[in-house]
Amino acid sequence: MDKKVLNVRTVILSDVHLGTPDCKIEEVNHFLRHTRCDKLILNGDIIDGWQLRRAGQWTKAHTRFIRIVLKKLEKRDTEVVYLRGNHDDILAAFLPLHFEKLALVEDYVHSGPGGRYLVLHGDVFDTVTKNFVFLAHLGDWGYRALLSLNRAYNAWRRWRGLEYWSLSKAIKARVKSAVSHVSNFEDHIADLARSRGCTGVMCGHIHTAADKQLGDIHYLNSGDWVESLTAIVEHLDGRYELLEFNRFCQEYPVPADPQTAELVGA
């Protein structure tokens, strides 16, 4: 069964958080099914090991995500690069690993028509995550509690016919310390890319999607698939674009019958 797909050189996504109830799994699966790429970069926190060790929720749809990626690797001849994040830090002891077209690494340099881009999750610049593990887990618990509250609030908004609204994104945009943290994070990431002789950098971690210039460095953050629902794509001409899921669905709509997507596959 044929379907319309977006053909690009590279897809970069991060922070899917498989194993959590807040992962927008149907949306990210739809996105992956409707993209074809030479390279797929999974930039950290794809699987949320922290939640799975506590009381995570792994569903068939989460397994379907893994199957879609493996199908791209096996049948579409897609190169897959998986970078360790802080929530899937169990991988750190085994990196780097290479299996034909699958690579599991700490960081990566992606070369394309637009130059060399440093790719890393970004948690190395989060001092709480790096140096105070207990506080990092406590912060994660608070974030999950906030997301639970947000789910309840948005269920009420749906009942009222209103669109989705993110409480955590609103807090990050308005609280001075959160805005300062994001700004400092971006500056540190840009400095590292500059020191590596790269023209740009791609990261995730802070769940704040971005596509902008920081001086001479092109800064890209792929956002997340918990709230932002965003990914970075490198088009065939070497141009990078930050894609939002809602906008993506205007061109590649979600089928009315969920079984149709299963029949079409990845």
LOFILO-951993 format. One record per residue (C-alpha): residue in three letters; residue number from 1; z, x, y. Coordinates in Angstrom, 3 decimals. Example, Ala and Ser with C-alpha at 12.3 -4.5 7.8 and 13.67 -1.06 7.14 Angstrom:
// LOFILO-951993
@res:ala | n:1 | c3:7.800 | c1:12.300 | c2:-4.500
@res:ser | n:2 | c3:7.140 | c1:13.670 | c2:-1.060
// end
This chain:
// LOFILO-951993
@res:met | n:1 | c3:0.000 | c1:0.000 | c2:0.000
@res:asp | n:2 | c3:-1.090 | c1:1.587 | c2:3.293
@res:lys | n:3 | c3:1.082 | c1:1.625 | c2:6.374
@res:lys | n:4 | c3:0.844 | c1:2.956 | c2:9.879
@res:val | n:5 | c3:2.674 | c1:6.263 | c2:10.309
@res:leu | n:6 | c3:3.295 | c1:8.801 | c2:13.052
@res:asn | n:7 | c3:1.722 | c1:12.157 | c2:12.191
@res:val | n:8 | c3:3.455 | c1:15.144 | c2:13.820
@res:arg | n:9 | c3:3.990 | c1:18.845 | c2:13.218
@res:thr | n:10 | c3:7.799 | c1:18.685 | c2:13.056
@res:val | n:11 | c3:10.626 | c1:16.117 | c2:12.949
@res:ile | n:12 | c3:14.128 | c1:17.183 | c2:14.010
@res:leu | n:13 | c3:17.110 | c1:14.910 | c2:13.479
@res:ser | n:14 | c3:20.850 | c1:15.428 | c2:13.196
@res:asp | n:15 | c3:24.195 | c1:13.685 | c2:12.845
@res:val | n:16 | c3:23.163 | c1:10.987 | c2:10.381
@res:his | n:17 | c3:26.699 | c1:10.933 | c2:8.932
@res:leu | n:18 | c3:25.802 | c1:9.627 | c2:5.495
@res:gly | n:19 | c3:28.910 | c1:8.259 | c2:3.791
@res:thr | n:20 | c3:30.297 | c1:6.442 | c2:6.833
@res:pro | n:21 | c3:30.103 | c1:2.731 | c2:7.691
@res:asp | n:22 | c3:28.749 | c1:3.562 | c2:11.158
@res:cys | n:23 | c3:25.670 | c1:5.427 | c2:9.909
@res:lys | n:24 | c3:22.572 | c1:3.423 | c2:10.894
@res:ile | n:25 | c3:21.043 | c1:4.051 | c2:7.498
@res:glu | n:26 | c3:18.378 | c1:1.340 | c2:7.462
@res:glu | n:27 | c3:17.110 | c1:2.512 | c2:10.833
@res:val | n:28 | c3:16.905 | c1:6.205 | c2:9.934
@res:asn | n:29 | c3:15.250 | c1:5.377 | c2:6.596
@res:his | n:30 | c3:12.648 | c1:3.280 | c2:8.420
@res:phe | n:31 | c3:12.012 | c1:6.149 | c2:10.826
@res:leu | n:32 | c3:11.527 | c1:8.679 | c2:8.018
@res:arg | n:33 | c3:9.254 | c1:6.337 | c2:6.048
@res:his | n:34 | c3:6.972 | c1:5.995 | c2:9.053
@res:thr | n:35 | c3:6.644 | c1:9.680 | c2:9.909
@res:arg | n:36 | c3:4.540 | c1:12.408 | c2:8.319
@res:cys | n:37 | c3:5.307 | c1:16.001 | c2:9.232
@res:asp | n:38 | c3:4.664 | c1:19.565 | c2:8.118
@res:lys | n:39 | c3:8.319 | c1:20.422 | c2:8.684
@res:leu | n:40 | c3:11.513 | c1:18.337 | c2:8.629
@res:ile | n:41 | c3:14.565 | c1:19.930 | c2:10.254
@res:leu | n:42 | c3:17.898 | c1:18.303 | c2:9.350
@res:asn | n:43 | c3:20.175 | c1:19.792 | c2:11.975
@res:gly | n:44 | c3:23.689 | c1:19.311 | c2:10.635
@res:asp | n:45 | c3:26.159 | c1:16.527 | c2:9.864
@res:ile | n:46 | c3:23.597 | c1:14.774 | c2:7.700
@res:ile | n:47 | c3:26.286 | c1:14.095 | c2:5.080
@res:asp | n:48 | c3:29.794 | c1:13.446 | c2:6.416
@res:gly | n:49 | c3:32.005 | c1:15.355 | c2:3.992
@res:trp | n:50 | c3:35.102 | c1:14.705 | c2:6.113
@res:gln | n:51 | c3:34.793 | c1:10.949 | c2:5.641
@res:leu | n:52 | c3:33.802 | c1:11.188 | c2:1.993
@res:arg | n:53 | c3:36.964 | c1:13.193 | c2:1.276
@res:arg | n:54 | c3:39.015 | c1:10.430 | c2:2.895
@res:ala | n:55 | c3:37.546 | c1:6.974 | c2:2.350
@res:gly | n:56 | c3:33.822 | c1:7.184 | c2:2.891
@res:gln | n:57 | c3:31.284 | c1:4.518 | c2:2.010
@res:trp | n:58 | c3:28.258 | c1:5.733 | c2:0.080
@res:thr | n:59 | c3:25.671 | c1:3.034 | c2:-0.583
@res:lys | n:60 | c3:22.302 | c1:2.746 | c2:-2.294
@res:ala | n:61 | c3:20.667 | c1:3.031 | c2:1.118
@res:his | n:62 | c3:22.361 | c1:6.417 | c2:1.596
@res:thr | n:63 | c3:20.951 | c1:7.553 | c2:-1.753
@res:arg | n:64 | c3:17.573 | c1:6.230 | c2:-0.594
@res:phe | n:65 | c3:17.695 | c1:8.614 | c2:2.379
@res:ile | n:66 | c3:18.042 | c1:11.568 | c2:-0.015
@res:arg | n:67 | c3:15.161 | c1:10.244 | c2:-2.114
@res:ile | n:68 | c3:12.914 | c1:9.884 | c2:0.949
@res:val | n:69 | c3:13.592 | c1:13.504 | c2:1.941
@res:leu | n:70 | c3:12.966 | c1:14.745 | c2:-1.599
@res:lys | n:71 | c3:9.737 | c1:12.773 | c2:-1.770
@res:lys | n:72 | c3:8.544 | c1:14.403 | c2:1.450
@res:leu | n:73 | c3:9.423 | c1:17.780 | c2:-0.051
@res:glu | n:74 | c3:7.763 | c1:17.139 | c2:-3.410
@res:lys | n:75 | c3:4.794 | c1:14.858 | c2:-2.740
@res:arg | n:76 | c3:4.037 | c1:15.364 | c2:0.955
@res:asp | n:77 | c3:4.389 | c1:19.172 | c2:0.809
@res:thr | n:78 | c3:6.829 | c1:19.049 | c2:3.717
@res:glu | n:79 | c3:8.954 | c1:22.099 | c2:4.483
@res:val | n:80 | c3:12.603 | c1:21.002 | c2:4.776
@res:val | n:81 | c3:15.182 | c1:23.047 | c2:6.692
@res:tyr | n:82 | c3:18.808 | c1:21.886 | c2:6.387
@res:leu | n:83 | c3:21.310 | c1:23.411 | c2:8.823
@res:arg | n:84 | c3:25.036 | c1:23.249 | c2:8.254
@res:gly | n:85 | c3:27.088 | c1:21.108 | c2:10.625
@res:asn | n:86 | c3:30.858 | c1:20.829 | c2:10.962
@res:his | n:87 | c3:31.117 | c1:17.623 | c2:8.912
@res:asp | n:88 | c3:29.123 | c1:19.179 | c2:6.039
@res:asp | n:89 | c3:30.871 | c1:22.556 | c2:6.421
@res:ile | n:90 | c3:31.397 | c1:22.765 | c2:2.652
@res:leu | n:91 | c3:27.921 | c1:24.341 | c2:2.599
@res:ala | n:92 | c3:29.075 | c1:27.355 | c2:4.647
@res:ala | n:93 | c3:30.243 | c1:29.274 | c2:1.578
@res:phe | n:94 | c3:26.797 | c1:29.117 | c2:-0.026
@res:leu | n:95 | c3:24.440 | c1:29.890 | c2:2.881
@res:pro | n:96 | c3:21.710 | c1:30.927 | c2:3.119
@res:leu | n:97 | c3:19.924 | c1:29.307 | c2:0.183
@res:his | n:98 | c3:16.155 | c1:29.070 | c2:-0.341
@res:phe | n:99 | c3:14.345 | c1:26.948 | c2:-2.953
@res:glu | n:100 | c3:10.579 | c1:27.121 | c2:-2.446
@res:lys | n:101 | c3:10.054 | c1:24.840 | c2:0.611
@res:leu | n:102 | c3:13.732 | c1:23.897 | c2:0.976
@res:ala | n:103 | c3:16.012 | c1:26.147 | c2:3.028
@res:leu | n:104 | c3:19.735 | c1:25.678 | c2:3.710
@res:val | n:105 | c3:20.781 | c1:27.904 | c2:6.599
@res:glu | n:106 | c3:23.314 | c1:28.464 | c2:9.373
@res:asp | n:107 | c3:20.738 | c1:28.691 | c2:12.159
@res:tyr | n:108 | c3:16.968 | c1:28.921 | c2:12.363
@res:val | n:109 | c3:14.164 | c1:29.968 | c2:14.710
@res:his | n:110 | c3:11.293 | c1:27.493 | c2:14.836
@res:ser | n:111 | c3:7.977 | c1:28.884 | c2:16.074
@res:gly | n:112 | c3:5.188 | c1:26.653 | c2:17.370
@res:pro | n:113 | c3:2.560 | c1:26.428 | c2:20.100
@res:gly | n:114 | c3:5.353 | c1:25.942 | c2:22.654
@res:gly | n:115 | c3:7.093 | c1:29.192 | c2:21.711
@res:arg | n:116 | c3:10.226 | c1:30.144 | c2:19.778
@res:tyr | n:117 | c3:13.063 | c1:27.623 | c2:19.609
@res:leu | n:118 | c3:16.539 | c1:28.453 | c2:18.358
@res:val | n:119 | c3:17.804 | c1:25.650 | c2:16.106
@res:leu | n:120 | c3:21.529 | c1:25.268 | c2:15.347
@res:his | n:121 | c3:23.954 | c1:22.377 | c2:15.007
@res:gly | n:122 | c3:26.068 | c1:23.522 | c2:17.938
@res:asp | n:123 | c3:29.639 | c1:23.221 | c2:16.650
@res:val | n:124 | c3:30.074 | c1:26.992 | c2:17.070
@res:phe | n:125 | c3:30.525 | c1:26.292 | c2:20.801
@res:asp | n:126 | c3:33.111 | c1:23.548 | c2:20.273
@res:thr | n:127 | c3:36.419 | c1:25.411 | c2:20.517
@res:val | n:128 | c3:38.408 | c1:22.507 | c2:19.051
@res:thr | n:129 | c3:36.133 | c1:22.185 | c2:16.027
@res:lys | n:130 | c3:36.041 | c1:25.955 | c2:15.528
@res:asn | n:131 | c3:39.661 | c1:26.970 | c2:16.148
@res:phe | n:132 | c3:41.842 | c1:23.879 | c2:15.732
@res:val | n:133 | c3:40.782 | c1:22.126 | c2:12.541
@res:phe | n:134 | c3:43.689 | c1:19.664 | c2:12.568
@res:leu | n:135 | c3:42.852 | c1:18.559 | c2:16.128
@res:ala | n:136 | c3:39.176 | c1:18.261 | c2:15.173
@res:his | n:137 | c3:40.071 | c1:15.898 | c2:12.313
@res:leu | n:138 | c3:42.439 | c1:13.978 | c2:14.580
@res:gly | n:139 | c3:39.665 | c1:13.622 | c2:17.154
@res:asp | n:140 | c3:37.292 | c1:12.453 | c2:14.432
@res:trp | n:141 | c3:39.842 | c1:9.814 | c2:13.357
@res:gly | n:142 | c3:40.060 | c1:8.603 | c2:16.959
@res:tyr | n:143 | c3:36.274 | c1:8.483 | c2:17.253
@res:arg | n:144 | c3:36.020 | c1:6.444 | c2:14.034
@res:ala | n:145 | c3:38.686 | c1:4.043 | c2:15.335
@res:leu | n:146 | c3:36.666 | c1:3.681 | c2:18.538
@res:leu | n:147 | c3:33.534 | c1:2.953 | c2:16.512
@res:ser | n:148 | c3:35.404 | c1:0.297 | c2:14.494
@res:leu | n:149 | c3:36.471 | c1:-1.373 | c2:17.721
@res:asn | n:150 | c3:32.906 | c1:-1.099 | c2:18.957
@res:arg | n:151 | c3:31.583 | c1:-2.815 | c2:15.779
@res:ala | n:152 | c3:33.877 | c1:-5.776 | c2:16.331
@res:tyr | n:153 | c3:32.974 | c1:-5.992 | c2:20.023
@res:asn | n:154 | c3:29.246 | c1:-5.854 | c2:19.305
@res:ala | n:155 | c3:29.549 | c1:-8.519 | c2:16.596
@res:trp | n:156 | c3:30.886 | c1:-10.771 | c2:19.370
@res:arg | n:157 | c3:28.034 | c1:-9.670 | c2:21.679
@res:arg | n:158 | c3:25.448 | c1:-10.530 | c2:18.984
@res:trp | n:159 | c3:27.052 | c1:-13.958 | c2:18.613
@res:arg | n:160 | c3:26.636 | c1:-14.398 | c2:22.387
@res:gly | n:161 | c3:23.000 | c1:-13.250 | c2:22.179
@res:leu | n:162 | c3:23.696 | c1:-9.995 | c2:24.018
@res:glu | n:163 | c3:22.258 | c1:-6.562 | c2:23.218
@res:tyr | n:164 | c3:24.188 | c1:-3.647 | c2:21.670
@res:trp | n:165 | c3:26.549 | c1:-1.766 | c2:23.992
@res:ser | n:166 | c3:28.207 | c1:1.562 | c2:23.161
@res:leu | n:167 | c3:31.821 | c1:1.977 | c2:24.227
@res:ser | n:168 | c3:31.962 | c1:5.675 | c2:23.325
@res:lys | n:169 | c3:28.754 | c1:6.475 | c2:25.235
@res:ala | n:170 | c3:30.160 | c1:4.686 | c2:28.277
@res:ile | n:171 | c3:33.357 | c1:6.733 | c2:28.045
@res:lys | n:172 | c3:31.437 | c1:10.008 | c2:27.707
@res:ala | n:173 | c3:29.325 | c1:9.104 | c2:30.743
@res:arg | n:174 | c3:32.269 | c1:8.206 | c2:32.989
@res:val | n:175 | c3:35.220 | c1:10.400 | c2:31.980
@res:lys | n:176 | c3:35.080 | c1:13.622 | c2:33.994
@res:ser | n:177 | c3:36.399 | c1:15.872 | c2:31.214
@res:ala | n:178 | c3:33.830 | c1:14.517 | c2:28.740
@res:val | n:179 | c3:30.977 | c1:15.070 | c2:31.213
@res:ser | n:180 | c3:32.244 | c1:18.617 | c2:31.853
@res:his | n:181 | c3:32.477 | c1:19.314 | c2:28.097
@res:val | n:182 | c3:28.847 | c1:18.269 | c2:27.545
@res:ser | n:183 | c3:27.685 | c1:20.368 | c2:30.505
@res:asn | n:184 | c3:29.555 | c1:23.473 | c2:29.300
@res:phe | n:185 | c3:28.223 | c1:22.978 | c2:25.776
@res:glu | n:186 | c3:24.640 | c1:22.842 | c2:27.047
@res:asp | n:187 | c3:25.069 | c1:25.964 | c2:29.184
@res:his | n:188 | c3:26.505 | c1:27.982 | c2:26.266
@res:ile | n:189 | c3:23.701 | c1:26.870 | c2:23.947
@res:ala | n:190 | c3:21.075 | c1:27.819 | c2:26.551
@res:asp | n:191 | c3:22.659 | c1:31.251 | c2:27.029
@res:leu | n:192 | c3:22.536 | c1:31.907 | c2:23.278
@res:ala | n:193 | c3:18.858 | c1:30.907 | c2:23.090
@res:arg | n:194 | c3:18.119 | c1:33.214 | c2:26.023
@res:ser | n:195 | c3:19.894 | c1:36.117 | c2:24.316
@res:arg | n:196 | c3:17.801 | c1:35.559 | c2:21.169
@res:gly | n:197 | c3:14.564 | c1:35.789 | c2:23.158
@res:cys | n:198 | c3:13.723 | c1:32.099 | c2:22.661
@res:thr | n:199 | c3:12.031 | c1:29.740 | c2:25.097
@res:gly | n:200 | c3:14.047 | c1:26.738 | c2:23.955
@res:val | n:201 | c3:16.900 | c1:25.467 | c2:21.827
@res:met | n:202 | c3:17.408 | c1:22.426 | c2:19.575
@res:cys | n:203 | c3:20.881 | c1:21.211 | c2:18.635
@res:gly | n:204 | c3:22.974 | c1:18.156 | c2:17.814
@res:his | n:205 | c3:26.762 | c1:17.827 | c2:17.350
@res:ile | n:206 | c3:27.788 | c1:16.138 | c2:20.625
@res:his | n:207 | c3:25.883 | c1:12.868 | c2:19.933
@res:thr | n:208 | c3:24.213 | c1:13.072 | c2:23.342
@res:ala | n:209 | c3:20.412 | c1:13.104 | c2:23.134
@res:ala | n:210 | c3:18.606 | c1:15.184 | c2:25.750
@res:asp | n:211 | c3:15.271 | c1:16.721 | c2:26.680
@res:lys | n:212 | c3:15.489 | c1:18.855 | c2:29.829
@res:gln | n:213 | c3:15.096 | c1:22.287 | c2:31.376
@res:leu | n:214 | c3:18.166 | c1:24.462 | c2:31.841
@res:gly | n:215 | c3:16.712 | c1:27.193 | c2:34.010
@res:asp | n:216 | c3:14.109 | c1:28.942 | c2:31.872
@res:ile | n:217 | c3:15.330 | c1:27.325 | c2:28.626
@res:his | n:218 | c3:13.973 | c1:24.038 | c2:27.246
@res:tyr | n:219 | c3:17.068 | c1:22.235 | c2:25.937
@res:leu | n:220 | c3:16.633 | c1:19.573 | c2:23.248
@res:asn | n:221 | c3:19.443 | c1:17.600 | c2:21.623
@res:ser | n:222 | c3:18.371 | c1:15.253 | c2:18.837
@res:gly | n:223 | c3:21.311 | c1:12.895 | c2:19.392
@res:asp | n:224 | c3:22.571 | c1:11.003 | c2:16.346
@res:trp | n:225 | c3:22.043 | c1:8.069 | c2:13.984
@res:val | n:226 | c3:25.402 | c1:6.453 | c2:14.680
@res:glu | n:227 | c3:24.802 | c1:5.239 | c2:18.235
@res:ser | n:228 | c3:21.905 | c1:6.999 | c2:19.981
@res:leu | n:229 | c3:19.376 | c1:6.516 | c2:17.128
@res:thr | n:230 | c3:17.166 | c1:9.335 | c2:18.373
@res:ala | n:231 | c3:15.119 | c1:12.213 | c2:17.005
@res:ile | n:232 | c3:12.945 | c1:15.009 | c2:18.332
@res:val | n:233 | c3:9.314 | c1:15.298 | c2:17.259
@res:glu | n:234 | c3:6.858 | c1:18.124 | c2:17.834
@res:his | n:235 | c3:3.400 | c1:16.617 | c2:18.222
@res:leu | n:236 | c3:0.252 | c1:18.202 | c2:16.821
@res:asp | n:237 | c3:-0.528 | c1:19.731 | c2:20.236
@res:gly | n:238 | c3:2.893 | c1:21.440 | c2:20.356
@res:arg | n:239 | c3:4.445 | c1:18.977 | c2:22.804
@res:tyr | n:240 | c3:8.050 | c1:17.928 | c2:22.113
@res:glu | n:241 | c3:9.268 | c1:14.368 | c2:22.582
@res:leu | n:242 | c3:12.641 | c1:12.680 | c2:22.326
@res:leu | n:243 | c3:12.074 | c1:9.428 | c2:20.414
@res:glu | n:244 | c3:14.386 | c1:6.424 | c2:20.627
@res:phe | n:245 | c3:14.399 | c1:4.122 | c2:17.632
@res:asn | n:246 | c3:13.873 | c1:0.901 | c2:19.605
@res:arg | n:247 | c3:10.810 | c1:2.375 | c2:21.275
@res:phe | n:248 | c3:9.583 | c1:3.756 | c2:17.943
@res:cys | n:249 | c3:9.792 | c1:0.249 | c2:16.432
@res:gln | n:250 | c3:7.472 | c1:-1.140 | c2:19.084
@res:glu | n:251 | c3:4.723 | c1:0.960 | c2:17.512
@res:tyr | n:252 | c3:6.020 | c1:0.981 | c2:13.918
@res:pro | n:253 | c3:7.894 | c1:-2.322 | c2:13.474
@res:val | n:254 | c3:10.507 | c1:-2.985 | c2:10.846
@res:pro | n:255 | c3:9.014 | c1:-5.318 | c2:8.178
@res:ala | n:256 | c3:10.422 | c1:-8.830 | c2:7.986
@res:asp | n:257 | c3:10.843 | c1:-8.464 | c2:4.210
@res:pro | n:258 | c3:13.098 | c1:-5.471 | c2:3.313
@res:gln | n:259 | c3:11.471 | c1:-5.284 | c2:-0.134
@res:thr | n:260 | c3:8.161 | c1:-4.449 | c2:1.540
@res:ala | n:261 | c3:9.609 | c1:-1.176 | c2:2.772
@res:glu | n:262 | c3:10.764 | c1:-0.345 | c2:-0.744
@res:leu | n:263 | c3:7.297 | c1:-0.933 | c2:-2.169
@res:val | n:264 | c3:5.644 | c1:1.203 | c2:0.501
@res:gly | n:265 | c3:8.073 | c1:4.085 | c2:0.039
@res:ala | n:266 | c3:8.263 | c1:7.286 | c2:2.064
// end
